[in-house]
């Protein structure tokens, strides 16, 4: 969808040897992973005005590197999970903590299990709705219960998705841009006009929708949504044939 000002080849860097615990090892890990994060950031596409993630997986990776400089923090991951989540935590020298779910409960995370596993060393909760790969959607009441637990730990972050049907805008015209044909052209339009990066739904097999991640500060999300609202208002309604 977008281009990056970095060179076409991804930056390469060697993985530092996993340090032993202790103050010196923490400093070693901090320095090594800060350098790694700086170089890796060059390959990540960012909208300068609004940091709404192009890919939630990419954002989680970039968030994880500076968050976990030594292997003493934890990432909470409900299972089934996306294939790369545990390895991303390990790469960042964090400990992945797997929270099993049950098919009988539609693969939804039980708040009781979260409350049992979370502690002061927890730094990230990966919670997706709809879930990838299960497709499970968390009801509002369950999300509120989970939020009540998360807010007790100020250093704990959560990452979430929205998958929204925007197909009613397809076939519409925008002055200076052209026709909104599909999810890809809609996302390109929003990127150009609102400086917010979204993910086309056709990448996930449903071109009617776009995916939004909201693992960001509330003020950032509010700005992003206002920008999207203003951009969408520019789309002329379709004319019936």
N, C-alpha and C positions, 0 to 999 in steps of 0.2 A: 504493500500500500504506500509506504513512504520510503524515502531514501535517507541515508545517514551520511554525515559529513566525514565519517571515518573512512579509511582506506577499504577497498573491497575485500581484502583478506582480513579475517578475524585476528585480533591480537593474540599472541601466544605468550604463555608464561608458565614457568615450572611450578609444580605444586610443592610447597614447603614441606619438609619433613614434619610429621606430626609431633609436636613437642610434648615433653613430660609436664606434669602439673607443677605449678610454682610461679612466683612473681616473674622470674626471668623468662620462663616459657610463655607466660601470658604476653609479655612485651614482644617476644619474638613473633608470636602468632599475630599480634596486632599489626606490627610493622609489615610482616610478609603479606597478610591478607589485605591491608590497606593498599599496598602496591598493586596487588592482583586486582582488587576492585577498581582502582583507577584505570588500569589498562583495559579491563573488561568493559567498563562503562563506555569506552570509545565505540564499541560495537553495538550499543543499545540505542534504538531510535527513541527520541524524546520530543514531545511537543513543548516548546520553550514556555509558552504562556500558561498551559495547564498540564500538569503531570498526571494524565489519566492513562493507565497502562495499555499499550498496544497488545501485549500478551500477558495475562496474569501469571503464567508460568515464568516468563522472562522477568517480570517485576519481582516475583518471589525470590528468584535467584539473586537479583541485584540487591534486594533487601537483606537477604540472608548473609551475604559476605561480611558487611560491616557489623551486623548484629551479634555474630558469634565468633569472636576472635579466638577464644580458647574453648576446648571441648568440655565446657562445664554448664552450658545452657541447653535447653530442650526445645524441640519442635513437635507439637502435638498434631498427629495425622490420623484422622478417622480412616478406617479400611472398610471396603476397597478404596484404593487411592490411585491417583494418576501415577504412572510408572516412574517418573523422575523425582517425585517429592522426597522420598527417603534419601536418595543419593544427593540431592541438592543440599539437604541438611548435613549429611556427612561431609560433603565437599567444603562446607562452611565451618567444619570442625564442631558442629553441634550434634546432639544425640537425638535421633528420631524416636519418638514415643508413639507407638501404634495403638490406636483406640479401636478395637474391633466392634463392628456393628452386625446386626442380624437381618437375614432376609425376611424373617417373620415380623420385623419392625420396619420393613421397607428400607433397610440400610441407613437408618437415621441415627445420629449420635445421641445416646442417652445422656441427659444432663448429669445424672448421678455418676456415670463413669467419668465424665469430664471433671466433675468436682473432686473425684477420687484421685485423678492423675495429675491435675494441674498443681503447680507450686511456684515458689518464688524464682525458681530457675527457668520456668517456662517463658519463652520469648515470642513464640509464634504459634497460632492456631490456624490450620488450613481447613477452611470450611466452605464447601462449594454447593450452591443451590441454583440450578440443577446440578447434581453431582456428576462428575466424570470419573468413573465409567458407568455408574449405576443408573443415572438419570433421575434419582430421587430428588424431590423438591421439599424443602423444609417449610412447614406451616408457620405462620406468624407467631403463634403461641409458643412453639418450640424454640424458635429463634430468640424470643424474648427471655425464655428461661436460660438459654445459653449465654445471652448477653448479660444477664444478672450475675452469672458466675465470672465471666470474663472481666467485667468492670471492677471486680475486687482485686485484680492484678494489673495495675497501671502500665507495667512494662510489657504486657502481653498484647500482641497484635493479632488481628484476624484478617483473612483474605476471603473475599466473596465475589460471586459472579451474578450477573443478571443476563437473561437471554430473552430479548423483547421482540415482538412481532412489529416490524415497521413496513410491512408489505403494502399497506394502504397508500404509501407515498410513491410506490413504483409506477412508472409511466408519467410522473409529473415532471414539469420543466422548471429549471431555475435559470434566471437571466444571468448570463456570463459564465454559466457552467454547462448547461445542457440538460439532457434527460436523465432522471434518476431511474435507471433500468433495473437495478438489482441491489443486493446487500453490499456488493463491492463498491458500486458507484455511489451509494448513499454514504458509506463510510469515508470514501474519498472526499465527497462534498463536505461532510462534517469536519474532516481534518483541515481542509482548506479554509472554510468559513469560520469555524469555531475553535480551531487549534486544539481539538480534542481527538484523540486516537481511539477508535473502536475496532472491533474485529468482525469481519463479514461472516454471516451465518452459513454461507455456502461452504466454508472450510470445515464445518461440522455436519454437513449434510442437510441443512435446512436454510435455504436461501431467503425465506420469509423474515428471518430474524437477524439481529446483530447481538454481539456479546459485549457486555460492559463489565469491567472489574472495578470494584470500589475499595481496594486496599490502599486507602489514602486518607489524609486528614479531612475532616468534615468541611473545613473552609475551602479546601481544594475541590472537593466534590460539589459543593454548592456553586462555586464559580463555573465548574465544568457544565453542570446542568443548566445554568442560566445561559451559557454560551450555546449549548445544544438547542435550547428553546428558541433563542434568537435566530439561529441558523435555519431550523426547521420552518420557522415562520416565513422564510423567504421562498419556500417551495410552493409553486402555484398548483392548485387542485387539478386533478385530471379532468379532462373534458370527455364526457360520455360520447361514444361513437354513435 
